[in-house]
Amino acid sequence: MKKLAEMKCLYPAKFHENLRAMVNYAAETYGTDTAFIIKHKVKGADPVYEHKTFIELRDNVNQLGTAFLKRGFQGKRIAVTSKNRYEWMVSYFATLGGIGICVPLDKGLPYEEMESSLIRSCTDIVIFDDGMKSMMEEIKANDRTQVTTWINMDESEEYLSVPQLLEEGKTALAEGFDQYLSLPVDSKAIDILLFTSGTTSMAKAVMLSQHNITSNLYSLQRSEDIHRGDVNMSFLPYHHTFGSVGQMLMIVCGVTTAYCDGIKYLQKNLAEYKVSVFFCVPLLIESIYKKIMATVKKEGKEKTVAFGIRLTKFLLKFGIDIRRKVFKQIHDQLGGNLRFVISGASAIDPEALQGFIDLGFDAVQGYGMTEASPVISAEHPKFRKLGSIGRAMPDVEVAIEDPDENGVGEIIARGPNIMAGYYENEEETAKVLAGGWLHTGDLGYIDEDGYLFICGRKKNVIVLKNGKNVYPEELEMLIANLPYVEENFVFGQPRHKDGDEKDLALVAKIVYNTTYMKDNYGAETPEQAEEIIRRDVDKINETVPVYKQIFRLIVTDQPMVKTTTGKVKRYEEVKTL
């Protein structure tokens, strides 16, 4: 069994036994520094910005937790669902301060899945915001869950609200009711139930402990250059471990967090808050990079940028880094302060990642899954290899199980960050945690320098009649490089309608950008767009072996069904074809 080299511990860090200790540490260390910037939009006037300090974060957590305790919520299961916002994190931390089990839920779930998740998790209390109110009212009216208490994060006359509970807790603490502050917290107990954002089947409920989370935080602190004074843009959803643990990393490192107003306002928000660090999904980096290069092309500066990249790469060999100066105009488009971008949740196009690096941004990618709390391996600007997803996080073991003649096998991992199992699903738990290792379901290999490379999902591998294995993600990456491609996925389909079911052909479904097609190719109709795409896919086919060539195309301008982290739900997509 070949094991992955471990990431070096590059930065000093302190381990926190639980999340209460982490929040207290941040308050004691960063004090009146701004932890969160909250924008309040005022109709007909400029927005008002509220700054929450690290001390206020701790105090609000203690106030809400105290109110929970006084109202008898201890031992309850508390679901939290809303857009990313300050009250989400306060509710999460308050619940995990010795009150009960927290169940983060995706606000984007359709009604049936939301109700099912509440039922399956045996949730007693739901904390939501105004945006979720109508769905919560319907769930409440149907009365199929065991929820007894409904709490609105916003001011509310109809429901108990977080502002009301904060006042209750503040008053109780002032009157000497301080039991919440010393409630025992068992860091290794299961107190987080987190539903996976599955792309092929019903989501499973992952059982995590605070020790799982804080262990991964400790590894991240020692591996990535994030520090006090940075400004973070909250973008990834908090119900996803990459989003919530990324947010906790910002808190423990003393970073200020601002909230994105939405993807179409991203560029404006980066400048508005002078964002310096940013956690995001590959789709976003790839989209930003495509827009940058489209602007470069439109302004006729392709040769200038190409020369600048050659020059700065040459100077880097001598330790001279002038990339931010040479590409200042590009940096200014993204606010001028952005220095570090971390991509996760799925594989990123190496061309886009290298492009970001060439332009003077420190861009790295991490690899993990909910079951690993979440990071298994990651890059660092000093330790990376293009196309790789880096080395194992400190304290995490990564190996390749049953490698084939090319060294490709299933990626497995073990460490303090690995889940206890799936809630009420012993069969799946036994499969995934066989032999004491987390079986990721991803196929990959480790090169001679100890770097990990992913080939694709085990369940996505297309086995052709001739015995050849095709990893669809490899082809999807090539297709994604086409400038007009919004998203795509590759799958196997019988070559002939009534033929041998094992005789599979490769099919690519491609979603294209109509505006880009019209502006750059003059394609006015779907037929014209499809002709251009077929021509370009034929060129891709010329670069790969015959057995990897795309046989059939499905072209559309309509977005695919995706998870909230941007992964295509392959199973649902194939069902519709």
C-alpha positions in Angstrom: 0.0 0.0 0.0 1.6 3.2 -1.2 1.3 6.2 1.3 1.1 9.9 0.6 3.8 12.3 1.8 2.5 14.5 4.6 2.3 18.3 4.3 5.0 20.1 6.3 3.8 22.2 9.3 4.8 25.6 8.1 3.0 27.9 10.6 2.6 27.9 14.4 -0.8 27.0 15.7 -2.7 26.1 18.9 -4.9 23.1 19.1 -8.4 23.7 20.6 -10.2 20.8 22.3 -13.7 22.1 21.3 -15.4 24.9 19.5 -16.2 26.9 22.7 -12.4 26.9 23.5 -11.8 28.1 19.9 -14.3 31.0 20.2 -12.9 32.0 23.6 -9.4 31.9 22.2 -10.3 34.2 19.3 -12.0 36.7 21.7 -9.0 36.7 24.1 -6.4 37.0 21.2 -8.1 39.3 18.7 -10.3 41.3 21.1 -11.9 44.3 19.4 -10.7 43.4 15.9 -13.6 43.0 13.5 -14.7 39.4 13.1 -17.7 40.0 10.8 -18.9 42.9 8.7 -22.7 42.8 8.3 -24.2 45.0 5.6 -27.7 46.4 6.2 -29.4 47.6 3.1 -31.5 50.7 3.5 -34.0 51.6 0.8 -33.2 54.8 -0.9 -30.0 55.3 1.1 -26.4 54.0 1.3 -26.0 50.7 3.1 -25.0 50.7 6.8 -22.1 48.4 7.8 -22.2 46.8 11.3 -18.9 45.5 12.6 -19.0 42.6 15.1 -15.8 42.1 17.1 -14.4 38.8 18.2 -15.4 39.7 21.8 -19.0 40.4 20.6 -19.0 37.0 18.8 -18.1 35.2 22.0 -20.6 37.2 24.0 -23.4 36.6 21.5 -22.7 32.9 21.5 -22.8 32.8 25.3 -26.0 34.9 25.4 -27.8 32.6 22.9 -26.5 29.5 24.6 -27.7 30.8 28.0 -31.2 31.4 26.5 -31.2 27.9 25.1 -30.3 26.5 28.5 -33.0 28.5 30.3 -35.6 27.4 27.9 -34.8 23.7 28.4 -33.2 23.0 25.0 -30.3 21.0 26.5 -30.2 17.5 24.9 -32.2 18.6 21.9 -31.4 18.3 18.2 -31.2 21.8 16.6 -31.3 22.3 12.9 -29.9 25.5 11.4 -30.8 26.6 7.8 -30.4 29.9 6.1 -28.2 31.8 3.8 -24.7 32.5 5.1 -25.0 35.1 7.9 -23.6 35.9 11.3 -26.6 34.5 13.2 -26.0 31.1 11.5 -22.5 30.8 13.1 -23.7 32.1 16.5 -26.5 29.5 16.5 -24.1 26.8 15.5 -21.6 27.6 18.2 -24.2 28.1 20.9 -25.7 24.7 20.2 -22.3 23.0 20.4 -21.4 24.7 23.7 -23.0 21.8 25.6 -26.6 22.2 24.6 -27.2 19.5 22.0 -26.7 18.1 18.5 -26.5 20.5 15.6 -28.0 19.6 12.2 -26.9 22.1 9.5 -29.3 21.9 6.5 -29.0 23.3 3.0 -31.4 26.2 2.4 -31.6 25.1 -1.2 -33.2 21.8 -0.5 -36.6 21.2 -2.2 -39.5 20.8 0.2 -39.5 17.0 0.2 -35.8 16.8 1.0 -36.0 19.4 3.7 -38.9 17.7 5.4 -37.2 14.3 5.0 -34.0 15.6 6.5 -35.8 17.0 9.6 -37.6 13.6 10.0 -34.5 11.5 9.5 -32.3 13.6 11.9 -35.1 13.6 14.6 -34.8 17.4 14.8 -36.5 19.0 17.7 -35.8 22.7 17.0 -35.3 24.6 13.7 -33.5 27.9 13.4 -34.2 29.6 10.1 -34.4 33.1 8.5 -37.1 35.1 6.7 -36.1 33.6 3.4 -37.0 30.1 4.7 -40.2 31.1 6.4 -42.8 30.0 3.9 -41.2 26.5 3.6 -41.0 26.2 7.4 -44.7 27.2 7.7 -45.7 24.5 5.3 -43.6 21.9 7.1 -45.1 23.0 10.4 -48.6 22.9 9.0 -48.2 19.4 7.6 -47.0 18.2 11.0 -45.0 15.2 9.9 -41.8 16.0 11.8 -41.1 16.0 15.5 -40.1 19.7 15.5 -41.6 21.5 18.5 -39.9 24.8 18.4 -39.4 27.2 15.4 -36.9 30.1 15.8 -36.5 32.9 13.3 -33.0 34.5 12.9 -34.8 37.8 12.0 -37.0 39.9 14.2 -40.4 38.2 14.2 -43.8 38.7 15.8 -45.0 35.2 14.8 -42.0 33.2 16.0 -39.5 33.1 18.8 -36.5 34.9 17.4 -32.7 35.0 17.7 -32.7 38.7 18.7 -35.2 38.0 21.4 -33.2 35.0 22.7 -30.0 37.1 22.7 -31.7 39.7 24.9 -33.0 36.9 27.2 -29.5 35.5 27.5 -28.0 38.8 28.1 -30.4 39.6 30.9 -30.0 36.1 32.5 -26.2 36.4 32.5 -26.4 39.9 34.1 -28.6 38.4 36.8 -26.0 35.7 37.6 -27.3 32.8 35.6 -24.0 31.6 34.2 -24.3 27.8 34.1 -24.0 27.8 30.3 -20.4 29.1 30.5 -19.3 26.0 32.3 -21.4 23.3 30.7 -19.3 20.2 30.0 -18.5 19.7 26.3 -17.5 16.2 25.3 -15.3 16.9 22.3 -15.4 13.3 21.1 -19.2 12.8 21.3 -21.3 12.9 18.1 -22.9 16.3 18.2 -23.0 17.2 14.5 -25.2 15.5 11.9 -24.3 16.7 8.4 -26.0 15.6 5.3 -23.7 14.9 2.3 -24.4 16.8 -0.9 -24.5 13.6 -2.9 -24.5 13.6 -6.7 -25.9 10.1 -7.3 -28.2 9.1 -4.5 -30.1 10.1 -1.3 -27.9 12.1 1.0 -26.4 10.3 4.0 -26.2 11.8 7.4 -22.5 12.0 8.5 -21.8 11.8 12.3 -19.0 14.2 13.3 -17.6 15.2 16.6 -16.0 18.6 17.6 -12.7 16.7 17.9 -13.0 15.8 14.2 -13.5 19.5 13.3 -10.9 21.0 15.5 -8.3 18.4 14.4 -8.8 19.5 10.8 -8.7 23.1 11.8 -5.4 22.5 13.6 -4.0 20.9 10.4 -5.2 23.8 8.2 -3.7 26.4 10.5 -0.3 24.8 10.2 -0.5 24.4 6.4 -1.9 27.5 4.9 -0.8 31.2 5.0 -3.9 32.9 6.6 -3.3 35.4 9.3 -4.7 38.3 11.4 -5.5 41.3 9.3 -6.7 39.3 6.3 -10.3 39.9 5.0 -12.3 36.9 3.9 -15.4 36.8 1.6 -17.9 34.2 2.8 -19.2 32.5 -0.2 -19.4 28.7 0.3 -22.5 27.6 2.1 -22.1 27.0 5.8 -24.1 23.8 5.8 -21.2 22.3 3.8 -18.1 21.4 5.8 -15.8 23.2 3.5 -17.8 26.4 4.0 -18.3 26.1 7.8 -14.7 24.8 8.6 -13.3 27.5 6.3 -15.2 30.1 8.3 -13.9 28.6 11.6 -10.4 28.8 10.2 -10.9 32.5 9.6 -12.1 33.0 13.2 -9.3 31.1 14.8 -6.7 33.0 12.6 -8.2 36.5 13.4 -9.5 37.2 9.9 -12.4 39.6 9.2 -15.3 38.1 7.3 -17.7 39.9 4.9 -20.6 38.4 3.1 -21.1 38.1 -0.6 -24.3 39.7 -2.0 -24.5 37.0 -4.7 -22.4 35.7 -7.5 -23.2 38.5 -9.9 -21.9 41.0 -7.2 -18.8 39.0 -6.4 -16.3 41.3 -8.2 -17.9 44.4 -6.7 -17.8 42.8 -3.2 -14.2 41.9 -3.5 -13.4 45.6 -4.1 -15.9 46.8 -1.5 -14.4 44.9 1.4 -10.8 44.8 0.1 -10.9 41.0 0.3 -7.5 39.3 0.6 -8.4 35.6 1.1 -11.2 33.7 -0.5 -12.5 30.1 -0.2 -14.4 29.0 -3.3 -15.4 26.2 -5.7 -13.5 25.5 -8.9 -16.4 26.7 -11.1 -15.9 30.2 -9.7 -12.2 30.4 -10.2 -12.6 29.0 -13.7 -15.3 31.5 -14.5 -13.3 34.5 -13.2 -10.2 33.3 -15.1 -12.2 33.0 -18.3 -13.6 36.5 -17.9 -10.1 37.9 -17.2 -8.7 36.3 -20.4 -11.8 37.3 -22.4 -11.2 40.9 -21.4 -7.5 40.6 -22.2 -8.4 39.3 -25.7 -11.1 42.0 -26.2 -8.5 44.7 -25.4 -5.9 43.2 -27.7 -3.4 42.6 -24.8 -2.8 38.9 -25.3 0.8 39.3 -26.4 1.5 41.8 -23.6 0.1 39.5 -20.9 2.0 36.5 -22.4 5.2 38.5 -22.4 4.6 39.6 -18.8 4.1 35.9 -17.7 7.3 34.9 -19.4 9.2 37.8 -17.8 7.8 37.2 -14.2 8.4 33.5 -14.4 12.0 34.1 -15.3 12.5 36.5 -12.5 10.9 34.1 -10.0 13.8 31.7 -10.6 15.9 34.4 -8.9 13.5 35.0 -6.0 12.2 38.2 -7.6 8.4 38.5 -7.6 6.9 41.4 -9.5 3.7 39.7 -10.7 1.4 42.0 -8.7 3.0 45.1 -10.2 3.1 43.8 -13.8 -0.5 42.6 -13.6 -1.8 45.5 -11.4 -4.6 46.3 -13.8 -6.0 42.7 -13.5 -5.6 42.7 -9.7 -7.5 46.0 -9.5 -10.4 44.4 -11.4 -10.7 42.1 -8.3 -10.3 44.8 -5.7 -6.5 45.1 -5.6 -6.1 43.2 -2.3 -6.8 39.6 -3.3 -3.7 37.5 -2.6 -4.8 33.9 -1.6 -7.5 31.8 -3.2 -8.3 28.3 -1.9 -10.4 26.0 -4.1 -12.2 22.9 -3.0 -15.2 20.6 -3.4 -14.2 19.3 -6.8 -11.2 19.2 -9.1 -10.2 22.5 -10.7 -9.0 23.0 -14.3 -5.2 23.0 -14.1 -5.0 25.7 -16.8 -7.2 28.1 -14.7 -5.3 27.4 -11.5 -1.9 27.9 -13.2 -3.3 31.0 -14.9 -4.2 32.5 -11.5 -0.8 31.8 -10.2 0.9 33.3 -13.3 -1.0 36.5 -12.7 0.3 36.8 -9.2 -2.4 35.2 -7.0 -1.5 32.5 -4.6 -4.0 29.9 -5.7 -4.1 26.4 -4.2 -6.6 23.5 -4.1 -7.7 21.2 -1.3 -9.2 17.7 -1.5 -11.6 16.2 1.0 -15.1 15.2 1.8 -17.8 15.7 4.5 -16.7 12.4 6.0 -13.2 13.8 6.6 -14.3 17.1 8.3 -13.4 17.9 5.4 -9.8 18.3 4.2 -7.7 15.2 3.4 -4.9 16.8 1.4 -4.0 20.2 0.1 -1.4 22.3 -1.7 0.8 25.1 -0.5 2.4 27.6 -2.8 5.8 26.2 -1.8 4.7 22.6 -2.2 2.7 21.8 -5.3 2.8 20.2 -8.7 0.4 21.2 -11.5 -2.5 18.8 -11.7 -1.9 17.4 -8.2 -4.0 18.0 -5.1 -1.0 18.2 -2.9 0.1 16.2 0.1 -1.7 14.8 3.1 -2.7 17.2 5.8 -0.6 17.0 9.0 -1.9 14.2 11.2 -3.8 12.6 8.3 -2.6 9.3 6.6 -3.5 8.9 2.9 -2.8 5.8 0.9 -3.8 4.0 -2.4 -5.6 0.7 -2.0 -5.2 -2.1 -4.5 -3.3 0.0 -7.2 -3.4 -1.4 -10.7 -0.4 -1.7 -13.1 -0.4 2.1 -13.4 -0.5 2.7 -9.7 -4.2 3.8 -9.8 -6.4 2.6 -6.9 -8.9 3.9 -4.4 -7.8 6.8 -2.2 -8.2 5.9 1.5 -7.5 8.0 4.6 -7.4 7.8 8.3 -6.8 10.3 11.1 -8.5 12.2 13.9 -10.7 14.1 11.4 -12.5 11.0 10.1 -16.2 10.6 10.9 -17.7 8.0 13.3 -20.0 6.8 10.5 -23.4 7.4 8.9 -26.4 7.9 11.2 -28.6 4.8 11.3 -26.8 3.3 8.4 -24.5 0.5 9.7 -24.2 -1.2 6.3 -22.8 1.9 4.5 -20.7 2.7 7.5 -19.1 -0.7 7.4 -18.3 -0.4 3.7 -16.9 3.1 3.9 -14.8 2.6 7.1 -13.6 -0.9 6.2 -10.3 -1.8 7.9 -10.2 1.4 9.9 -9.7 3.6 6.8 -12.1 6.0 5.1 -12.7 4.7 1.6 -13.3 7.9 -0.4 -14.6 6.4 -3.6 -12.1 8.4 -5.6 -9.4 6.8 -7.7 -6.0 8.3 -7.8 -2.2 7.7 -7.7 0.8 9.0 -5.8 3.8 10.1 -7.9 7.5 9.6 -7.2 7.6 12.9 -5.3 4.7 12.0 -3.0 2.0 14.1 -4.6 -1.5 12.9 -5.0 -3.3 12.9 -8.3 -7.0 12.1 -8.7 -8.3 10.3 -11.8 -12.0 10.3 -11.0 -14.8 8.9 -9.0 -14.8 5.1 -8.7 -18.5 5.0 -9.4 -18.1 7.3 -12.4 -15.5 5.1 -14.2 -16.8 4.0 -17.6 -15.7 0.5 -18.4 -15.7 -0.1 -22.2 -16.3 -3.4 -23.9 -12.6 -3.7 -24.7 -11.8 -3.5 -21.0 -10.4 0.0 -21.1 -11.3 2.3 -18.2 -12.3 5.9 -19.0 -12.3 8.5 -16.2 -14.9 11.0 -17.4 -13.4 13.8 -15.2 -10.3 13.8 -17.4 -12.4 14.6 -20.6 -14.6 17.0 -18.7 -11.5 19.1 -17.9 -10.5 19.3 -21.5 -14.0 20.3 -22.6 -14.2 22.9 -19.7 -11.2 24.7 -21.3 -13.4 25.7 -24.3 -14.2 29.4 -23.5 -17.9 29.3 -24.0 -18.5 26.1 -21.9 -20.5 26.8 -18.7 -20.5 23.2 -17.5 -20.3 19.7 -18.9 -20.3 16.1 -17.9 -19.3 12.9 -19.7 -21.0 9.5 -19.3 -21.3 6.1 -21.0 -24.3 5.2 -23.1 -25.0 2.1 -25.3 -23.5 2.8 -28.7 -26.7 1.6 -30.5 -30.2 1.9 -29.2 -31.0 -1.8 -29.4 -27.5 -3.1 -29.3 -25.2 -4.6 -26.7 -25.6 -2.8 -23.3 -22.0 -3.4 -22.6 -20.9 -1.7 -25.8 -20.7 1.8 -24.4 -19.9 5.0 -26.2 -18.8 8.2 -24.6 -21.4 11.0 -24.5 -20.8 14.6 -23.5 -23.5 16.9 -22.4 -22.3 20.5 -22.8 -24.0 23.7 -21.5 -22.7 26.8 -23.5 -22.9 30.5 -22.9 -25.2 32.0 -25.5 -23.8 35.6 -25.1 -20.2 34.4 -25.5 -21.2 32.4 -28.6 -23.0 35.3 -30.2 -20.3 38.0 -29.3 -17.3 35.9 -30.3 -18.5 33.5 -32.9 -21.6 35.2 -34.4 -23.7 32.1 -33.5 -27.3 33.3 -33.5 -29.1 30.0 -33.3 -28.7 26.7 -31.3 -27.8 24.9 -34.6 -24.9 27.3 -35.2 -23.6 27.0 -31.7 -23.8 23.2 -31.9 -21.8 23.2 -35.1 -19.0 25.2 -33.4 -19.0 22.9 -30.4 -18.8 19.8 -32.6 -15.9 21.2 -34.4 -14.0 22.0 -31.2 -14.8 18.6 -29.6 -13.5 16.9 -32.8 -10.2 18.8 -32.2 -10.2 17.5 -28.6 -10.8 14.0 -29.9 -7.7 14.3 -32.1 -5.6 14.7 -28.9 -6.7 11.6 -27.0 -6.6 7.9 -27.7 -9.5 6.5 -29.9 -11.1 4.7 -26.9 -11.4 8.1 -25.1 -13.0 10.0 -27.9 -16.4 11.6 -27.5 -18.9 9.7 -29.8 -22.1 11.7 -29.1 -22.9 15.2 -28.1 -25.8 16.8 -26.3 -25.7 20.6 -26.5 -27.9 23.0 -24.6 -27.9 26.5 -23.0 -29.9 25.3 -20.0 -28.1 24.8 -16.7 -27.8 21.3 -15.3 -29.0 20.0 -11.9 -26.3 20.7 -9.4 -25.5 20.5 -5.7 -24.9 23.8 -3.8 -21.2 23.3 -4.2 -21.5 23.3 -8.0 -21.2 19.5 -8.7 -23.4 18.1 -11.4 -25.9 15.6 -10.1 -25.0 13.0 -12.7 -27.6 10.4 -11.7 -30.4 13.0 -12.1 -29.0 14.3 -15.4 -28.7 10.8 -16.9 -32.3 10.0 -15.9 -33.6 12.9 -18.0 -31.7 11.9 -21.2 
